[in-house]
Amino acid sequence: MKCTSAVRSRSSALFLSLISALAPGAIAQVGQRGPQIVSPEVLSDRRVTFRIQAPKASEITLWGDWMGSSPAEKLTKGEQDVWSVTVGPLVPDLYCYSFTVDGVKVVDPRNASVKQGVSGLDSMFFLPGDEAAFEDNASVPHGQIRQVWYVSKTLDAQRRLHIYTPPGYDASSDKYPVLYLLHGGGDEDSGWSTIGRAGLILDNLLAAGKARPMIVVMPNGSLPRPANLPAVAPGEQPSPAVAAALAAARNRFTSELMKEIIPFVEKNFRVVADREHRAIAGLSMGGGQTLQVVVDNPDQFAYVNVWSAGIGQNAAEWESRNA
């Protein structure tokens, strides 16, 4: 007991010293280094200003997903080596963006909100307004986005799922219908809950009485790239070998979903495990995967939806780069 008390006393002293080190004055000292930069800054007229400090840069541009096919915006260098540009006004929504500093893509170092993908990162910001109310973080009951790991025998690897459970799931004994939601090319299983805001959208729909409580399973549809797979150039038809490799990858995902993911979910979560309570939907690459899953398993899903399904030559170009 004496040893335990002594250890506890030393631990308490260490904790108090840590708190003292993190006092407001100490934190302020660290924060005073360099100029105080706000980026992005959402202005009252829905324009947005982006800033980055880069003393040695010769050119900086901004790319954002609101630009479509427009060229990147050039930033202007100002005082204290802070580069900036103001864009918009923009329609209220959740956006992702990045800087290119002398040819190198970088995320915004002043913005901790990041979208993760299979080949890199982008920064994100939310522009509130009526048009984006459906995806806003409203004062309503919230469900949970859970990160769950499972063993994939198909890929001989640990794989991760993001799973949305509705408000009150843990306190309930109810079973729920389940939606399998597939992401687009370049994303992974976090995409629907970051840039897609799926959890917040469903929270708002449930609060408005426009949806019924459900579980949403968001798997990682981006499989490891086949070895030595050449990229398909825009306008180019994939060779028979490349087409066969891409088809095999899609077949592996279908196998993993049907033989591993769905059984794992039905074993570990309270879902109604039948066709009438099972839905699947996908965006872009995920739309193409959805179509293949349903064609191969027409008796397993009562509800199907696709958005901008990635099929044909354009899908081959994208998958060969991002598989």
C-alpha positions in Angstrom: 0.0 0.0 0.0 2.8 2.4 0.9 4.5 1.7 -2.5 1.2 2.3 -4.3 0.6 5.5 -2.5 4.1 6.7 -3.3 3.6 5.9 -7.0 0.3 7.7 -6.9 1.9 10.8 -5.3 4.7 11.0 -7.8 2.2 10.6 -10.7 0.0 13.4 -9.3 3.1 15.6 -9.0 4.1 14.9 -12.6 0.5 15.6 -13.8 0.4 18.9 -11.9 3.8 19.9 -13.4 2.4 19.1 -16.9 -0.7 21.3 -16.3 1.5 24.1 -15.1 3.6 23.8 -18.3 0.4 24.0 -20.4 -0.9 27.1 -18.6 -2.3 29.9 -20.8 0.9 31.9 -20.6 3.0 29.0 -21.9 0.6 28.2 -24.7 0.5 31.9 -25.7 4.3 32.0 -26.0 4.3 29.1 -28.5 1.4 30.7 -30.5 3.2 34.0 -30.9 5.8 32.7 -33.3 5.3 34.2 -36.8 2.2 36.0 -38.2 -1.3 35.0 -37.1 -2.7 33.4 -40.2 -6.3 32.4 -40.7 -7.0 30.0 -43.5 -9.5 29.5 -44.9 -11.5 32.6 -43.8 -15.2 32.5 -44.8 -16.4 36.1 -45.3 -19.9 37.4 -44.8 -20.6 37.6 -48.5 -19.7 33.8 -49.0 -16.3 34.6 -50.5 -13.4 32.7 -49.0 -9.8 33.8 -48.5 -7.0 31.3 -48.4 -3.6 32.1 -47.0 -0.2 30.3 -46.6 3.2 31.5 -45.5 6.0 30.5 -47.8 9.1 32.7 -47.7 11.0 30.9 -50.4 8.2 30.0 -52.8 8.2 31.5 -56.3 4.7 30.5 -57.3 1.6 29.2 -55.4 -1.7 28.1 -56.8 -5.0 27.0 -55.3 -7.1 24.1 -56.5 -10.6 23.5 -55.1 -13.4 21.1 -56.1 -15.7 24.0 -56.8 -13.5 25.0 -59.8 -14.5 22.1 -62.1 -12.3 22.3 -65.2 -11.2 26.0 -64.6 -7.5 26.7 -64.1 -6.0 26.9 -60.7 -6.1 30.3 -58.9 -2.8 32.1 -58.4 -2.0 33.4 -55.0 -0.3 36.8 -54.4 2.6 37.4 -52.0 2.0 40.0 -49.3 3.5 41.2 -46.1 5.5 38.7 -43.9 5.7 36.3 -46.9 2.0 35.4 -46.6 0.5 34.5 -49.9 -3.3 34.8 -50.4 -6.2 34.7 -52.8 -10.0 35.3 -52.3 -12.5 33.2 -54.3 -16.3 33.2 -54.7 -18.9 33.8 -53.7 -19.5 30.1 -53.4 -22.7 28.1 -52.9 -23.0 26.8 -49.3 -21.5 23.3 -49.2 -18.5 21.2 -47.9 -15.5 21.7 -50.1 -12.0 20.3 -50.4 -8.9 22.1 -51.7 -5.1 22.1 -51.8 -2.2 24.4 -52.6 0.6 23.8 -55.1 3.8 25.4 -54.0 6.4 25.5 -56.7 4.9 22.3 -58.3 4.4 20.4 -55.0 0.9 19.7 -53.7 0.5 20.6 -50.0 -2.5 20.7 -47.7 -3.3 23.9 -45.8 -1.0 24.0 -42.7 -3.5 26.3 -40.9 -6.5 24.0 -41.4 -6.7 20.7 -39.4 -9.8 19.5 -41.3 -8.4 16.9 -43.7 -9.9 14.5 -46.3 -7.9 11.3 -46.5 -7.6 9.4 -49.8 -5.6 6.4 -51.1 -3.1 8.6 -52.9 -3.0 11.7 -50.7 -4.7 14.3 -48.6 -6.8 17.4 -49.2 -8.0 20.2 -46.9 -11.7 20.8 -46.3 -13.9 23.6 -45.2 -17.7 24.0 -44.6 -19.6 27.0 -46.0 -22.9 27.2 -44.1 -26.2 28.3 -45.6 -29.6 27.1 -46.6 -28.4 25.0 -49.5 -26.1 23.1 -47.1 -28.5 22.7 -44.1 -29.1 19.0 -44.9 -25.4 18.3 -44.1 -24.8 20.8 -41.4 -23.8 19.8 -37.8 -27.3 20.7 -36.5 -28.5 20.5 -32.9 -30.2 17.1 -33.3 -29.6 13.7 -31.8 -26.4 12.3 -33.3 -25.4 8.7 -34.2 -21.9 7.4 -34.1 -19.3 6.8 -36.8 -17.4 3.7 -35.7 -14.1 2.5 -37.2 -14.0 -1.3 -37.2 -11.2 -3.7 -38.3 -11.7 -7.1 -39.7 -9.5 -9.8 -41.3 -9.9 -10.0 -45.1 -9.1 -13.5 -46.3 -9.6 -12.2 -49.9 -6.7 -9.8 -49.5 -4.9 -11.5 -46.6 -4.8 -8.3 -44.7 -6.5 -6.3 -42.0 -9.2 -4.0 -43.5 -11.2 -1.2 -42.0 -14.9 -0.3 -42.2 -16.6 3.0 -41.2 -20.0 2.1 -39.8 -22.8 4.6 -38.8 -25.0 3.5 -36.0 -28.2 5.6 -35.3 -28.9 7.6 -32.2 -29.8 5.3 -29.3 -28.2 2.2 -30.8 -26.3 1.2 -27.7 -29.2 1.6 -25.4 -31.6 -0.3 -27.7 -32.0 -4.0 -28.4 -33.7 -3.3 -31.8 -32.4 -4.7 -35.1 -32.0 -2.3 -38.0 -32.0 -2.3 -41.8 -28.5 -1.8 -43.3 -27.2 0.2 -46.2 -23.9 -0.7 -47.8 -22.5 2.6 -49.2 -19.6 2.5 -51.7 -17.2 5.5 -52.3 -15.7 6.8 -55.5 -12.3 6.4 -57.0 -9.3 7.8 -55.0 -11.2 7.6 -51.7 -11.3 4.9 -49.0 -13.7 4.0 -46.2 -13.5 7.3 -44.4 -14.6 9.3 -47.5 -18.4 9.0 -46.9 -18.1 10.3 -43.3 -15.6 13.1 -44.1 -16.2 14.9 -47.4 -19.5 12.9 -47.8 -20.9 13.9 -44.3 -23.1 10.8 -44.4 -23.5 10.6 -40.7 -24.6 14.2 -40.3 -27.0 13.9 -43.3 -28.6 10.9 -41.8 -28.8 12.5 -38.4 -30.7 15.4 -39.9 -33.0 13.2 -42.0 -33.9 11.1 -38.9 -34.6 14.3 -36.8 -36.9 15.5 -39.6 -38.7 12.2 -39.8 -37.6 11.7 -43.4 -35.7 8.4 -42.8 -36.0 5.4 -40.6 -33.1 4.4 -38.2 -30.6 2.3 -40.0 -27.0 1.1 -40.0 -24.7 2.4 -42.8 -21.6 0.3 -43.7 -18.9 2.2 -45.6 -16.2 -0.3 -46.7 -12.9 0.4 -48.4 -13.5 -0.3 -52.1 -10.0 0.8 -53.1 -8.0 -2.5 -53.4 -4.2 -2.7 -53.6 -3.0 -1.9 -57.1 -2.1 -5.0 -59.2 1.7 -5.3 -59.6 3.1 -3.7 -62.8 -0.3 -2.5 -64.0 0.2 0.3 -66.5 -2.0 3.4 -66.4 -4.6 3.9 -69.2 -4.1 7.2 -70.9 -7.2 9.5 -71.6 -8.9 8.2 -74.7 -6.9 5.0 -74.8 -8.6 1.6 -74.7 -7.1 -0.7 -72.0 -5.2 -3.6 -73.3 -6.7 -7.1 -72.8 -4.2 -7.7 -69.9 -5.1 -4.4 -68.2 -8.8 -5.0 -68.7 -8.5 -8.5 -67.2 -6.6 -7.2 -64.2 -9.2 -4.5 -63.5 -12.0 -7.0 -63.8 -10.2 -9.3 -61.4 -9.9 -6.5 -58.9 -13.6 -5.7 -59.1 -14.4 -9.4 -58.7 -12.2 -9.5 -55.6 -14.2 -6.6 -54.1 -17.5 -8.3 -54.8 -16.2 -11.4 -53.2 -14.9 -9.5 -50.1 -18.2 -7.7 -49.7 -20.5 -10.7 -50.0 -18.3 -13.4 -48.3 -16.6 -11.3 -45.6 -18.0 -7.8 -45.0 -21.7 -8.7 -44.9 -21.2 -11.8 -42.7 -19.0 -9.7 -40.4 -21.5 -7.0 -40.1 -24.4 -9.4 -39.5 -22.4 -11.2 -36.8 -21.3 -8.1 -34.9 -24.1 -5.5 -35.4 -27.8 -5.7 -34.8 -29.0 -5.8 -38.4 -32.0 -7.5 -40.0 -30.1 -10.1 -42.1 -32.4 -10.6 -45.1 -32.9 -9.1 -48.6 -35.8 -6.9 -47.7 -33.8 -5.0 -45.1 -30.5 -4.8 -47.1 -29.6 -1.9 -49.5 -26.6 -1.0 -51.5 -25.5 2.3 -53.2 -22.4 3.8 -54.7 -20.8 6.9 -56.3 -18.6 6.8 -59.4 -16.3 3.9 -59.0 -18.5 2.7 -56.2 -21.5 3.0 -58.6 -19.8 0.6 -61.0 -19.0 -1.8 -58.1 -22.6 -1.6 -57.0 -23.9 -2.6 -60.4 -21.5 -5.5 -60.5 -22.4 -6.7 -57.0 -26.2 -6.6 -57.8 -25.8 -8.3 -61.2 -23.8 -11.1 -59.5 -26.1 -11.3 -56.5 -29.6 -10.2 -57.6 -31.4 -11.9 -54.8 -29.4 -10.2 -51.9 -30.5 -6.5 -52.1 -34.0 -5.1 -52.1 -32.9 -1.5 -52.8 -30.2 -0.2 -55.2 -29.0 3.3 -56.1 -26.0 4.6 -58.1 -24.7 8.1 -58.8 -22.5 8.9 -61.8 -21.6 5.2 -62.0 -18.0 4.5 -63.2 -18.3 2.1 -66.1 -16.6 1.7 -69.5 -13.5 3.4 -70.7 -13.5 6.3 -68.3 -13.7 3.9 -65.4 -10.8 1.9 -66.7 -8.7 5.1 -67.0 -9.5 6.1 -63.4 -9.1 2.6 -61.9 -5.8 1.9 -63.6 -4.4 5.0 -61.8 -6.0 4.6 -58.5 -6.4 0.8 -58.0 
